[in-house]
């Protein structure tokens, strides 16, 4: 079976670490904005120029005040037109992956099932080790919890004598 170019391209490692704002874990400035500018150019999309020109926006409260995060930083969001189009791309990407998988299964069910069985067999020792490690960790937590006296929300031990309240 011949692998479609779009699938082959997805599987090739790419160099260069991106450090900007991410949308769907993909850099906004170096990937999404040039891509959507190109798709607008060929009339595949119609994202407004203001969204491409100012893709990051302050988020506002209902009363019009700038919204701040609990850490005191202003909340920044991606323009709705861009985030909506990213969602479309993501949904289409998922559909293409599923479609390709379906084609492979249809054309080579035995080969696909052999891969599933091989992966399951190869992963079994890892799953067993992780299960044993998790059980041991839970057991250790249970032993630690039994060894430590229980403390109430006011800091008193459950079997402690009541103390007079001082002002």
Secondary structure, DSSP 8 states (H G I E B T S, - for coil): ----HHHHHHTS-------S-EETTEEIIIIIHHHHHHHHHTTS----HHHHHS-EEE-B-TTS-B-B-TTS-B-EEE-HHHHHHHHHHHHHHHHHHHHHHHHHHHH-HHHHHHHHHHHHHHHHHHHHHHHHHHHHHHHHHHHHHHHS--B-TTS-BTTS-------
